[in-house]
Amino acid sequence: MKKYIFSICILYTMFSFSQSTFRGMIMDKNNPKDNLGIYGASVYWLNTNIGATTNEKGWFTIPYNKEHKKLVVSFVGYKTDTIVIDGIKPIHHFLKEENVLEEVSINSKKQATQKSYLQAQNLITVNSEELLKAACCNLAESFETNPSIDVNFSDALTGTKQIQMLGLTSPYLLITQENIPSIRGASQAFGLTFTPGTWVESIQITKGAGSVVNGFESISGQINAELVKPYSDNKFFINAYGTLMGRLELNSHYNQKVNDKWQTGLYVHADHRGKKFDTNEDGFLDNPLSNQINLMNRWQYTDPEKGWVSFTNLRYLNDTKQLGQVDFIPELDKGTTNAWGSEITTKRFEVSTKLGYVFPELPFQSFGFQMSYSNHNQESYFGLRDYDIKHQSFYSSLLFSSIIGDTRHKFKTGLNFMYDDYDELVGNYNGLVSVANNYGRSENAIGAFFEYAYDNSDDISITAGVRVDRHNLLGTFLTPRLHVRYTPWEKGVLRGSIGRGKRSANIFAENQQMFASSRRINIGSSDGEIYGLNPEVAWNYGFSFLQGYKLFGRKGDVTLDFYQTSFDNQVVVDWENPQEISFYNLEGRSVANSVQLEVNQNIIPYFNIRVAYKIYDVTTDYKKGNLTKPLQAENRFFTNVSYETLENNKGAKWKFDVTYNWLGKQRLPSTQSNPLQYQLPKYAKSYNLLNAQITKVFSKRFEVYAGAENITNYKQKNPIIGNDNPFGANFDTTIVYAPIFGSNYYTGFRFKIN
């Protein structure tokens, strides 16, 4: 490994110093006083394929030798110039517009959800405008208007929403925060609810195999959340939110400029749910009683002249939940059979830092360093079962990026180190005597990666990467990944990808809903290093076609995706016996196929519609045979309609958003061995969901919003099996395929000072 990395560095150094570079700045002739640089201008040596593009400040750097005499500079809307070059002294050149016209004012609104036509990866960027289309109280609720992500309830008690992509649950996604792995391990069950929606500036969704830069754990894709920046965020912001179901939330941001290079921000989130609701009259709370306080202090250092930028975050979270029967009183009933109840208390501390440097003379070359530490402590009990987990995690990454020859050939290389320490307790009460099992382990991995990217800025781009990791429990292994983009015609993009992922399954943390049942826990015996099980290994293959177009002068696009995830090994989670849950290594095949057709169309100015249809075929070889994945709708239909009125002189306008979902039938886990009154059908019927929100923008500082979720008031009947005897053998809260409470109405306001 050391020889491999050293050889790459030597080759790159020899190549870099074998030629000189030429640099210059391209500017707008109409703005000579301000020296306004042109971003994205093409620069190339005449009669060669050696070229570059200008950066945001108008600067370019291009390889040079004595044979190069004429430099061609072009940009859309400007006259193409050919410049005679007689040395390597930097140039400053002004371009002239092709035609001088009378002043024209063009108003264009940036799309809330953007699909890339240029990148090799199948990337979707969701900005803050899209996030405001729904209440979006936390990251788990940020995908209600995005058809690529499925949002489901994990169980009938906690009210927690979990996400799926390409037919697989969130543990198979690499979820990062500003490209630092964040929601993993102990935080898998509730971690998405620990990032408030107002803290999120944008979300990048990558379908299929991700980048080798971020690690080896990604299998079905990657979700990266970019947080608001103290430098660009509002000086003061407050968001208050309340629902008729008793949920109250408050978010506030306060950002302060310390000096020309330092900015800091204090972000506060608090939520409270104190009312008891039992709308289906099954004796259990529809939503838990809960309190959360979430604090973040963020520091930003920026020195553009010297090329330095840095972010440091400090975060603290305290989250408590009480769930179970309406009459449950923790002080009296905990550890008894008087009433069934549960409490989940989570305390979490995080610190992270990012440092980046861009070489002022070589804007295409940079290095970055990332480091994070988290301490996650959850103490919980579910009826007569205990579950406690402590997880300490450390992550660091060193990254260097540059070019090979010219800016069409780029590369990234670096090192990652990860350390995880787990301490888990899984206990059952036998009368008043606690019988516990302790599960503890430490994982560490060090890896090196190299990723090459080719982009001719026209019709082809390729990103190919490989990493090698040494893991103390998973061994030494390679992770290859490849993404290809081809543009056969205007606004038409074909993409293909293939990649391998590997991960250790945290069977208790990822399946905490099982504790709120009477199911026995069985773990298959093998020689694996983690719970006696082998690591999960899978290959992901994908194809995508994106076509942009204009219909009656209005922009639109259509996307067709197909992805398959094929497991070499999977930790099978088997719910098919209603008296137990089993975890064992895959023996046979496990394949997830996903097909999605999506159309986005602008109808009239500020009126947009998004329509999508998805088909899933997810099958696994269980001990009783090959079965489709339970609680997974094979067919889904999605529509989102949004409309905004034009602003008046005071900046006031209206925003309207409606989202409709249809979910087809779902296979339910077998309950045939239960007594007749506790049996469910083999399939759940299809159903519809309708959400809507209206926002009144009074000014650039103040707006009010109101909305409704599940307007059709669809509810799953009897979501809790055996609710009449929660300490009996048939009690089960895990078979949830639809909302368990009806319509929910909310309102709130946002106020900001720039």
C-alpha positions in Angstrom: 0.0 0.0 0.0 2.7 2.5 1.0 4.7 1.6 -2.2 1.4 2.2 -4.3 0.7 5.6 -2.8 4.4 6.6 -3.0 4.6 5.6 -6.7 1.5 7.6 -7.6 3.0 10.7 -5.9 6.4 10.2 -7.7 4.7 9.9 -11.1 2.5 12.9 -10.6 5.5 15.0 -9.4 7.6 14.0 -12.4 4.7 14.7 -14.8 3.9 18.1 -13.2 7.5 19.3 -13.4 8.0 18.1 -17.0 6.0 21.1 -18.3 5.3 24.7 -17.5 2.0 26.3 -17.0 0.5 29.5 -18.4 -2.1 31.6 -16.6 -4.2 34.6 -17.2 -7.5 36.4 -16.5 -10.4 36.8 -18.9 -12.6 39.9 -18.2 -15.7 41.7 -19.6 -14.9 44.7 -21.8 -18.0 46.5 -20.6 -16.6 46.5 -17.0 -13.0 47.5 -17.3 -13.1 49.6 -14.1 -14.3 46.7 -11.9 -12.1 44.1 -13.6 -15.1 41.7 -13.7 -13.9 38.2 -14.4 -15.8 35.9 -16.7 -16.7 32.6 -15.2 -16.7 29.5 -17.5 -14.9 30.9 -20.5 -13.1 28.3 -22.7 -9.4 28.7 -23.3 -7.3 26.4 -25.5 -4.2 26.3 -27.6 -4.9 26.6 -31.3 -4.9 23.3 -33.2 -4.7 21.3 -30.0 -7.0 19.6 -27.6 -5.3 21.2 -24.6 -7.8 23.5 -22.9 -9.1 24.9 -19.6 -12.0 27.0 -18.3 -11.9 30.1 -16.2 -12.9 30.0 -12.5 -15.3 32.2 -10.6 -12.8 35.1 -10.7 -12.0 34.7 -14.4 -8.6 33.1 -13.9 -7.4 30.1 -15.8 -4.3 27.9 -15.8 -3.2 25.8 -18.8 -0.2 23.6 -19.6 2.4 25.4 -21.8 5.5 24.7 -24.0 7.4 26.8 -26.5 5.5 25.4 -29.4 2.2 27.0 -28.2 2.0 30.4 -29.9 -1.8 31.2 -30.2 -4.4 31.0 -27.5 -8.1 30.9 -28.4 -10.6 32.4 -25.9 -14.4 32.0 -26.3 -17.6 32.4 -24.4 -21.2 32.4 -25.3 -22.4 35.9 -26.3 -18.9 37.2 -26.8 -16.6 37.5 -29.8 -14.0 34.7 -30.0 -10.5 36.0 -29.8 -7.1 34.5 -30.8 -4.2 35.9 -28.8 -0.6 35.7 -29.8 1.6 34.4 -26.9 5.3 34.9 -26.8 6.2 33.9 -23.2 4.8 32.6 -19.9 4.0 36.1 -18.4 0.4 36.1 -17.2 -2.1 38.0 -19.4 -5.3 40.0 -18.7 -7.6 39.9 -21.6 -11.0 41.6 -22.2 -13.7 40.0 -24.3 -16.2 42.0 -26.3 -19.9 41.2 -26.6 -21.0 39.7 -29.9 -23.8 42.2 -30.3 -24.6 45.3 -28.3 -28.3 45.4 -27.5 -30.6 47.7 -25.5 -30.9 46.9 -21.8 -33.1 43.8 -21.2 -34.3 42.7 -17.8 -34.7 39.0 -17.4 -36.3 37.4 -14.3 -35.4 33.8 -13.7 -36.1 31.7 -10.6 -33.6 29.0 -9.6 -35.1 25.6 -9.5 -35.7 24.2 -6.0 -34.6 20.8 -7.1 -31.8 20.6 -9.7 -30.6 17.6 -11.7 -27.1 17.8 -13.1 -26.5 17.5 -16.8 -22.7 17.6 -16.5 -21.6 15.3 -13.6 -20.9 11.7 -14.1 -22.8 10.7 -10.9 -26.6 10.7 -10.9 -26.9 13.7 -8.5 -30.0 15.6 -7.3 -29.6 18.8 -5.4 -32.4 20.0 -3.1 -32.0 23.6 -2.0 -33.7 25.4 0.9 -36.7 26.5 -1.4 -37.7 22.9 -1.8 -37.3 22.2 1.9 -39.8 25.0 2.7 -42.5 23.3 0.7 -43.3 21.2 3.8 -43.0 21.8 7.5 -39.6 20.0 7.3 -39.0 20.0 11.0 -36.0 17.7 10.8 -33.9 15.9 8.2 -36.2 12.8 8.3 -39.1 15.0 7.1 -37.1 16.8 4.4 -37.9 14.3 1.6 -41.7 14.5 1.6 -41.7 16.3 -1.8 -38.9 14.2 -3.4 -39.9 11.1 -5.2 -36.5 9.5 -5.0 -36.7 9.0 -1.3 -39.5 7.0 0.4 -40.5 8.1 3.9 -42.2 5.5 6.2 -43.0 5.1 9.8 -40.8 2.6 11.6 -43.3 1.3 14.1 -46.6 2.1 15.9 -45.2 3.8 19.0 -42.2 6.1 18.4 -43.7 8.2 15.6 -40.2 8.1 14.0 -40.0 8.4 10.2 -37.3 6.4 8.4 -36.2 6.7 4.8 -35.5 4.3 2.0 -33.9 4.6 -1.4 -33.8 2.1 -4.3 -35.9 -0.2 -2.1 -33.4 -0.4 0.7 -33.5 1.2 4.2 -31.3 4.0 5.4 -28.5 1.8 6.8 -27.5 1.0 3.2 -27.2 4.7 2.5 -24.1 6.7 3.4 -25.6 9.7 5.2 -23.1 12.5 5.6 -23.1 16.0 7.0 -20.9 18.2 4.9 -19.2 15.0 3.6 -18.4 13.7 7.0 -20.2 10.4 7.9 -22.8 11.3 10.5 -25.9 9.1 10.9 -24.5 5.6 11.4 -24.1 3.1 14.2 -26.1 4.0 17.3 -27.8 6.9 15.6 -29.4 4.9 12.8 -32.9 4.7 14.3 -33.4 8.3 15.4 -30.5 10.2 13.9 -32.4 11.8 11.1 -34.6 13.5 13.6 -31.5 15.0 15.3 -30.8 17.5 12.5 -33.4 20.3 12.4 -34.7 21.3 9.0 -33.8 25.0 9.4 -30.1 24.1 9.8 -30.0 22.5 6.4 -28.9 24.7 3.5 -29.1 22.0 0.8 -29.2 18.3 0.3 -27.3 16.3 -2.3 -28.8 12.9 -3.2 -26.6 10.5 -5.2 -28.2 7.4 -6.5 -26.2 4.2 -6.8 -22.6 3.7 -5.9 -21.1 6.8 -4.3 -17.6 8.2 -4.3 -14.7 6.3 -2.9 -13.6 9.6 -1.2 -16.3 9.2 1.5 -15.6 5.7 2.5 -16.6 2.0 1.7 -20.0 1.8 3.5 -22.3 3.2 0.8 -24.3 0.6 -1.0 -27.5 2.1 -2.5 -26.4 5.7 -2.5 -25.4 8.8 -0.5 -27.3 11.7 1.1 -25.2 14.7 2.0 -26.6 17.6 4.1 -24.9 21.0 3.8 -25.6 23.2 6.8 -26.2 26.9 6.7 -23.0 29.0 6.8 -22.5 31.8 9.3 -21.1 33.9 6.5 -24.1 33.6 4.2 -26.9 32.8 6.7 -29.3 35.5 8.0 -28.0 37.5 10.9 -31.1 36.5 12.9 -33.7 33.9 12.1 -36.6 32.4 14.0 -39.1 29.7 13.1 -42.0 28.7 15.3 -44.2 25.7 14.5 -47.2 24.1 16.2 -49.7 21.3 15.3 -53.1 20.3 16.6 -51.5 17.0 17.6 -49.7 18.9 20.4 -46.2 19.3 18.7 -44.5 22.6 19.3 -41.1 23.6 17.9 -38.8 26.6 18.0 -35.7 27.2 15.9 -33.5 30.3 16.1 -30.2 31.3 14.4 -28.0 34.1 15.5 -24.9 34.9 13.3 -22.2 37.4 14.2 -19.2 38.7 12.3 -16.2 38.7 14.6 -13.8 40.3 12.1 -13.0 40.3 8.4 -12.1 36.6 8.5 -14.1 35.1 11.3 -17.8 34.6 11.6 -19.8 32.6 14.2 -23.3 31.3 14.5 -25.4 30.0 17.4 -28.3 27.7 16.4 -31.0 26.5 18.9 -33.7 24.0 18.3 -36.3 23.0 20.9 -39.4 20.8 20.5 -42.0 19.6 22.9 -45.0 17.2 22.7 -46.9 17.1 26.0 -50.4 16.1 25.1 -51.7 12.5 25.1 -53.6 11.4 22.0 -55.3 8.0 21.3 -57.4 8.7 18.3 -57.9 4.9 17.4 -58.8 4.1 21.0 -56.4 1.1 21.3 -55.1 2.3 24.7 -51.7 3.4 23.3 -50.3 6.8 22.6 -50.5 7.7 18.9 -47.3 9.8 19.3 -44.8 9.8 22.1 -44.5 12.5 24.7 -41.2 14.1 23.9 -38.7 16.9 24.6 -35.6 17.8 22.7 -33.0 20.5 23.1 -30.5 20.8 20.3 -27.6 23.3 20.2 -24.9 24.0 17.7 -22.1 26.6 17.7 -20.5 27.0 14.3 -17.3 28.9 13.4 -16.2 29.9 9.9 -12.8 31.2 8.9 -12.4 32.6 5.4 -9.2 34.1 3.9 -9.8 34.2 0.1 -6.6 36.1 -0.7 -4.5 33.3 0.9 -6.8 30.5 -0.1 -7.9 29.3 3.4 -11.3 28.3 4.6 -12.3 26.4 7.7 -15.4 25.4 9.7 -15.7 24.1 13.3 -18.9 22.8 14.8 -19.8 22.1 18.4 -23.1 20.3 19.0 -25.1 19.0 22.0 -28.4 17.1 22.0 -30.7 15.9 24.8 -33.7 14.0 23.5 -36.3 12.2 25.7 -39.4 10.1 24.6 -42.1 8.4 26.6 -44.3 5.9 24.7 -46.7 3.1 25.4 -50.1 2.9 27.0 -51.9 6.1 27.8 -52.2 5.2 31.5 -48.5 4.4 31.9 -46.7 6.4 34.6 -43.0 5.8 34.6 -42.5 6.5 38.3 -45.0 3.9 39.2 -45.1 1.4 36.4 -41.5 1.0 35.1 -40.4 -2.6 35.4 -43.8 -3.9 36.3 -46.8 -5.3 34.5 -49.2 -2.7 35.7 -49.0 -0.9 32.3 -46.8 -1.2 29.3 -44.5 1.7 28.7 -41.2 2.8 27.4 -38.7 5.7 27.8 -35.8 6.5 25.4 -33.3 9.1 26.6 -30.5 10.1 24.2 -27.6 12.4 24.9 -25.2 13.2 22.2 -22.1 15.5 21.8 -20.3 16.2 18.6 -17.3 18.2 17.5 -16.1 18.5 13.9 -13.7 20.6 12.0 -12.9 21.1 8.3 -9.9 22.9 6.8 -9.4 23.6 3.2 -6.7 25.3 1.1 -6.8 26.4 -2.5 -3.5 27.3 -4.1 -3.8 30.9 -5.2 -1.7 30.4 -8.2 -3.2 27.1 -9.1 -6.9 27.3 -8.5 -7.5 23.7 -9.7 -5.3 22.4 -6.9 -6.3 22.1 -3.2 -6.1 20.0 -0.1 -8.5 19.5 2.7 -8.6 18.0 6.2 -11.7 16.8 8.1 -12.0 15.5 11.6 -15.0 14.7 13.8 -15.8 13.1 17.1 -19.1 12.0 18.5 -20.3 10.6 21.8 -23.7 9.0 21.6 -25.4 7.6 24.8 -28.9 6.1 24.7 -30.6 4.6 27.7 -34.0 3.0 27.1 -36.4 0.3 28.1 -39.4 -1.2 26.2 -41.8 -2.8 28.7 -39.7 -5.4 30.4 -36.8 -5.1 28.0 -33.7 -2.9 28.4 -31.7 -1.6 25.6 -28.7 0.7 26.2 -26.0 1.7 23.7 -23.0 3.9 24.0 -21.1 4.7 20.8 -18.0 6.8 20.5 -16.9 7.5 17.0 -13.8 9.3 15.5 -13.3 10.1 11.8 -10.5 11.9 10.0 -9.7 12.4 6.3 -6.9 14.0 4.4 -7.6 14.9 0.7 -5.5 16.3 -2.1 -6.9 17.2 -5.5 -5.3 18.5 -8.7 -5.1 17.9 -12.4 -3.1 15.7 -14.7 -1.9 17.8 -17.7 -4.9 20.0 -18.1 -8.3 20.6 -16.4 -10.0 17.9 -18.3 -8.1 15.3 -16.2 -8.6 15.7 -12.5 -7.8 13.5 -9.6 -8.4 13.2 -5.8 -6.3 11.1 -3.5 -6.0 10.8 0.3 -6.4 8.8 3.5 -9.3 8.0 5.8 -9.3 6.8 9.4 -12.4 5.6 11.3 -12.7 4.4 14.9 -15.9 3.1 16.6 -16.4 1.9 20.1 -19.7 0.2 21.0 -21.0 -0.9 24.3 -24.5 -2.4 24.1 -26.7 -4.0 26.7 -29.8 -6.0 25.7 -31.8 -7.2 28.8 -35.0 -8.9 29.7 -36.8 -8.9 33.1 -37.8 -12.2 34.6 -40.0 -11.0 37.4 -37.8 -8.5 39.2 -34.5 -10.1 38.2 -32.7 -8.6 35.2 -31.1 -11.1 32.8 -28.8 -9.1 30.5 -26.5 -9.7 27.5 -23.6 -7.3 26.9 -22.4 -6.7 23.4 -19.3 -4.6 23.0 -16.8 -4.2 20.2 -14.3 -1.8 18.8 -13.8 -1.2 15.1 -11.0 0.7 13.3 -10.2 1.1 9.7 -7.6 3.0 7.7 -7.9 3.4 4.0 -6.4 5.1 1.0 -8.2 6.1 -2.1 -7.6 7.4 -5.6 -10.3 8.9 -7.9 -9.7 10.0 -11.5 -12.2 12.2 -13.3 -12.2 13.0 -17.0 -14.6 15.7 -18.4 -14.3 17.2 -21.8 -17.0 19.8 -20.9 -19.0 18.5 -23.9 -20.3 15.0 -24.2 -18.3 12.6 -22.0 -17.3 12.5 -18.3 -15.9 9.6 -16.3 -15.2 9.2 -12.6 -13.3 6.1 -11.7 -12.1 5.4 -8.2 -10.7 2.7 -6.0 -9.9 2.5 -2.3 -8.2 -0.1 -0.2 -9.0 -0.4 3.5 -7.6 -2.3 6.4 -10.3 -3.1 9.0 -9.6 -4.8 12.2 -12.7 -7.0 12.0 -13.6 -7.0 8.3 -10.0 -7.6 7.0 -8.3 -5.9 4.0 -10.5 -5.3 0.9 -10.8 -3.2 -2.2 -13.7 -0.9 -3.1 -14.0 -0.1 -6.8 -16.5 2.4 -8.2 -17.2 3.8 -11.7 -19.5 6.5 -13.1 -19.9 7.4 -16.7 -21.9 10.2 -18.4 -22.5 10.5 -22.1 -24.4 13.3 -23.9 -25.5 12.0 -27.3 -27.5 15.2 -28.1 -28.5 18.5 -26.5 -30.0 18.1 -23.0 -29.8 14.3 -23.3 -27.7 12.5 -20.7 -27.0 8.8 -20.4 -25.4 7.6 -17.2 -24.1 4.3 -16.0 -22.5 3.3 -12.7 -21.2 0.2 -10.9 -19.7 -0.1 -7.4 -19.1 -2.3 -4.4 -19.9 -1.5 -0.8 -19.2 -3.2 2.5 -20.5 -2.6 6.0 -21.0 -4.2 9.5 -24.7 -4.5 10.4 -25.6 -3.0 13.8 -28.6 -5.4 14.3 -30.0 -4.0 17.5 -29.5 -0.2 16.8 -30.9 -0.5 13.3 -34.0 -2.6 14.4 -35.0 -1.0 17.7 -38.7 -1.4 16.9 -38.3 -5.1 17.7 -38.0 -4.4 21.4 -41.6 -3.1 21.4 -42.9 -6.6 20.9 -42.9 -10.0 22.5 -40.7 -11.5 19.8 -37.8 -13.6 20.9 -34.4 -12.6 19.4 -32.5 -15.3 17.6 -29.0 -14.7 16.1 -27.7 -17.3 13.7 -24.5 -18.9 14.7 -21.4 -18.4 12.5 -17.8 -17.5 12.8 -18.4 -13.8 12.0 -16.7 -11.1 14.0 -19.8 -8.9 14.7 -22.6 -10.5 16.7 -21.2 -13.7 15.2 -22.4 -12.6 11.8 -20.4 -11.8 8.6 -20.2 -8.3 7.1 -22.7 -7.2 4.4 -21.2 -7.0 0.9 -23.1 -5.8 -2.2 -22.7 -4.6 -5.7 -24.8 -1.8 -7.1 -25.4 -1.4 -10.9 -27.4 1.5 -12.4 -28.5 3.2 -15.6 -30.2 6.5 -16.0 -31.4 8.7 -18.8 -32.2 12.4 -18.4 -33.7 14.4 -21.2 -34.4 18.1 -20.9 -36.9 19.8 -23.3 -39.2 22.6 -24.0 -43.0 22.1 -24.4 -44.8 25.1 -25.8 -41.9 27.2 -24.7 -41.9 25.9 -21.1 -38.9 23.9 -19.6 -39.3 20.3 -18.6 -37.3 17.2 -18.1 -38.0 13.4 -18.0 -35.8 10.9 -16.2 -35.8 7.1 -16.3 -33.7 5.2 -13.8 -33.0 1.5 -13.3 -30.8 0.3 -10.4 -30.1 -3.1 -9.0 -28.4 -4.0 -5.7 -27.1 -7.6 -5.5 -25.8 -8.9 -2.2 -22.9 -11.3 -1.9 -23.8 -11.4 1.7 -26.5 -9.8 3.8 -27.6 -10.0 7.4 -31.1 -11.2 6.8 -33.7 -9.7 9.2 -36.4 -12.4 9.3 -39.9 -11.4 10.7 -41.7 -14.3 9.1 -42.3 -16.1 12.5 -44.6 -13.8 14.6 -43.1 -15.1 17.8 -39.5 -14.3 17.0 -37.1 -12.2 15.0 -34.1 -13.8 13.5 -30.8 -12.5 12.2 -28.6 -14.7 10.0 -26.2 -14.7 7.1 -27.7 -14.9 3.6 -27.8 -18.3 2.0 -28.8 -17.7 -1.5 -29.8 -14.5 -3.3 -30.9 -11.1 -2.2 -31.6 -8.6 -4.9 -33.3 -5.2 -5.0 -34.5 -3.8 -8.3 -35.8 -0.3 -8.7 -37.3 1.5 -11.7 -38.4 5.1 -11.6 -39.9 7.4 -14.3 -40.1 11.1 -13.4 -41.3 14.1 -15.3 -40.9 17.7 -14.2 -42.8 20.4 -16.2 -43.2 24.1 -15.9 -46.9 24.9 -16.9 -46.9 28.7 -16.6 -44.5 31.1 -14.8 -44.0 29.9 -11.2 -46.3 26.9 -11.7 -44.6 23.5 -11.7 -45.6 19.9 -11.6 -43.6 16.8 -10.7 -44.9 13.3 -11.5 -43.1 10.0 -10.7 -43.9 6.3 -10.8 -41.8 3.7 -9.1 -41.6 -0.1 -9.3 -39.7 -2.1 -6.7 -38.8 -5.8 -7.0 -37.0 -6.6 -3.7 -36.6 -10.3 -2.9 -34.5 -12.3 -0.4 -34.0 -16.0 0.2 -35.3 -16.6 3.7 -35.1 -19.9 5.6 -38.7 -20.6 4.5 -38.0 -19.7 0.8 -37.7 -16.7 -1.5 -40.0 -13.9 -0.5 -40.5 -10.2 -1.5 -39.5 -7.7 1.1 -42.3 -7.1 3.7 -43.9 -3.7 4.3 -42.6 -2.5 0.9 -45.1 -1.2 -1.7 -44.1 -2.7 -5.1 -45.8 0.2 -6.9 -45.8 3.9 -6.0 -47.1 7.0 -7.7 -46.1 10.6 -6.7 -47.2 14.1 -7.7 -46.1 17.4 -6.4 -47.7 20.7 -7.6 -46.3 24.1 -6.6 -47.4 27.6 -7.5 -46.2 31.1 -6.5 -47.7 34.4 -7.2 -45.5 37.3 -8.4 -44.1 39.6 -5.7 -45.7 43.1 -5.4 -43.8 46.2 -4.6 -43.7 45.3 -0.9 -42.2 41.8 -1.6 -45.5 40.0 -0.6 -46.7 36.9 -2.4 -48.4 33.5 -1.9 -46.9 30.0 -2.2 -49.0 26.9 -2.7 -47.8 23.3 -2.5 -49.7 20.0 -2.8 -48.2 16.5 -2.6 -50.0 13.3 -3.5 -48.8 9.8 -2.9 -50.4 6.5 -3.9 -48.9 3.3 -2.4 -49.8 -0.1 -3.9 -50.4 -3.3 -1.9 -47.7 -4.4 0.5 -46.8 -7.9 1.6 -47.2 -8.3 5.4 -45.0 -10.6 7.5 -46.6 -13.9 8.2 -48.9 -14.0 11.3 -50.5 -17.4 10.5 -49.3 -19.0 13.7 -51.0 -16.4 15.8 -54.4 -17.0 17.3 -57.2 -16.0 14.8 -57.9 -12.6 16.4 -54.2 -11.6 16.0 -53.8 -12.7 12.4 -53.4 -10.2 9.5 -54.0 -10.7 5.8 -51.1 -11.6 3.5 -51.3 -8.2 1.8 -52.2 -4.7 2.9 -54.5 -2.7 0.6 -53.3 0.2 -1.4 -54.0 3.7 -0.1 -53.6 7.4 -0.8 -51.9 10.3 1.0 -52.4 14.0 0.4 -50.4 16.8 2.0 -50.7 20.6 1.3 -49.2 23.8 2.5 -49.9 27.5 2.0 -47.3 30.2 2.7 -48.0 34.0 2.8 -44.9 36.0 2.3 -45.6 39.5 3.8 -42.1 40.8 3.2 -38.5 39.6 2.8 -38.3 39.4 6.6 -41.6 37.8 7.6 -43.8 34.9 6.4 -46.6 32.7 7.8 -47.4 29.2 6.7 -50.1 26.6 7.4 -50.6 23.1 6.2 -52.2 19.7 6.6 -50.7 16.2 6.4 -52.8 13.1 5.5 -55.8 15.2 4.5 -57.6 12.0 3.3 -57.4 10.9 7.0 -56.3 7.4 6.1 -55.3 5.3 9.1 -54.1 1.8 9.5 -56.6 -0.3 11.5 -55.3 -2.0 14.6 -51.6 -1.2 14.1 -50.7 -2.9 17.4 -51.3 -6.6 17.5 -52.3 -7.8 21.0 -52.8 -4.3 22.4 -55.3 -5.9 24.8 -52.5 -7.9 26.4 -49.2 -6.1 25.9 -47.3 -8.5 28.1 -48.7 -11.5 26.3 -47.0 -13.7 23.7 -48.6 -11.9 20.7 -47.9 -8.3 21.4 -46.3 -6.6 18.3 -46.0 -3.0 17.3 -43.7 -3.6 14.3 -46.1 -4.3 11.4 -46.8 -0.7 10.3 -47.5 0.0 6.6 -49.6 3.2 6.8 -50.2 6.2 9.1 -51.5 5.3 12.5 -53.1 8.7 13.2 -55.3 10.7 10.9 -55.1 14.2 9.6 -52.7 16.6 11.2 -52.9 20.4 10.8 -50.1 22.8 11.6 -49.1 26.4 11.3 -46.0 28.5 11.9 -44.1 31.6 11.0 -40.6 32.6 9.9 -38.8 35.9 10.7 -35.4 36.9 9.7 -33.0 39.9 9.7 -30.3 39.9 7.0 
